[in-house]
Amino acid sequence: MAARKKPDPNYRVVAENRRARHDFAIESDLECGIQLFGSEVKSLRAGRANIAESYATVDAGELWLVNAHIAPYAQARTWGHEERRRRKLLVRKKELARLWSATRREGMTLVPLVMYFNHRGIVKLKIGIAKGRKKQDKRAAEAKRDWQRQKARLLRERG
């Protein structure tokens, strides 16, 4: 009998953008670090963040997270933070060049998918390199998903 692996106590999802997979066709994703103030990290540990309306952009040779909401931390009134400020994302130069070419040349969008604490307790952001879906594309994806569900249900009933 194999021993079950214990879940990592440090890994925890803080915010998730569930609409991203519906509105965009995600071609690849990338994990990146994020530059935060101490009050922002404290607020994230309390689980008070929203990345649903945010996006990432390459500006002046740097990657930025725009319009992500991190609620103010009550105990840090004096040295608090702005809720929707632009936050710098940390990636390697090679990845930054790839992201820049994807957005400028290929017309892709950088969509935040998940913000989480990794196994070391450090805040990370998973960004998807995506192409926007049109209404008919969304319908086709939904019909495909429904068919997969129905197929799985039929297989379960048989076996």
N, C-alpha and C positions, 0 to 999 in steps of 0.2 A: 504494500500500500504506500503510495507516494505521499510525502508530507505536503500539506497545503501551505502555500506561501502567504505570509501575513501581509495584509495591506500596508502600504507605506504610510506612517502617521503624518509625514510632512506634506505629501502630495494632496492638494485640494483645489478643486475648481472654484474660482471666485466669481467669474462672469462668463456667460456663454451667449453667442450671437446665433440664435436658432433660425432666424429668418435668412441668414446668409446662404445656407444651402438651398433654400427655396428660390431666392431672388437671383442667385448667381450660379454659374457652372464653374465649380472650383477645379482648376487644372493641377495645381500643386500647392503645397503649404510649406511654411518656414517658421521655425521657432526663433524668437529673438528676445533679447533682454529689454528692459525698460528702465529709464532713469526716473526715479521717484524721490520725493521728500519723505522724511520719516513719518509725518502725519498721514501721508497717503498710504504708506505701507500698513500703518496701524488700522486705518479705515478698511483696507483690503482684507486684513486679518479678521475684521468683524463682518466681512462679506458684503460691503456696501459699495458696489460698483455696477456700472451699466455700460456695455460696449455696443449695444444694438444700433445706435445711430452714428457710430464712429467709422472712420476710415483712416487709412495710412497714405502718406504721400512722400515722394522724394523731392526735397527742396534744398537747393544750394549744397548739394553733395551730402545731405544728411537725411535720414528716414525719420518721419514724425508721425505720431498718433494724434489725430485731430478729433475733437468733439467727444472724447470718452469722458464719462461722468464718474468721478470718485467723490463720494459724499464727504463733507468736512468732518474731521474727527473732533468730537466734543471737548476732550481734554486738552486739545492743542489750539485754544482760542487765540492766544497771543501770536504764535508762529504757525498759523494754519496754512492752508493752500487754496488756490483757486480751483473750483470744482471742474471746470471744463477747459483747463489750459492745455496748450500743445505740449506733448511729452515726447522726448527724444527716444527713439528705438535704437537698440544697439545690435548691429550686424557687421559682418566682415565686409571689407571693401569689394571683394569679388561678388558677394551676394547683393550688395547695394547696386553694383553695376548691372547685374542681371535684372533686379527689380526696376531700375530706371529704364532699361531697354524694353521691358515688358509693358510698362505704363506708357511710355512716350511713343515707341515704335509700333507696338502691337495692339494698343488700345485696351489693355487690361486694367483691372481695378484691384487695389490692395485692400482686402476686407479682413478685419480682425474676426477670428473665429472663437477663440477661447483665451481667457486670462486665468492663470493658475499659479499656484506655488509648486515648484518642482520638488524632487526628493531631498534636495538640500535646503529647502525652505526659501528659495529665491523666486521672486515674481517673474514669470515668463508670459509672453504673448505669442499665440500661434496665429500667423497671418496667412490668408489664402490668396493666391494669385488667381483671379477669376475674371470671367467674361459675363457681362450682364445678360440675363435671360429675357426674352420677349414673352408676351402673354401666352402665345401658342406653345412656346417651348416649356413653359411652366405646366401647361395642361398636359403635354405629352409626357413629361416627367412624372406627373401625378398619376396618369393612366398606367404608366409602366409600374409604378410603385404599387398601385392597387392590384394589378395583375399578378405581381410577385406575391402579395399577401394572399390573394385568392388561391394561387397555385400551391402555396405552402399549406393552406387550410385543407385543400383537397387531398394532398399527400398525407396529412396527419389523419384524416378521416379514413383513408384506405388502409393505412398500416397500423 
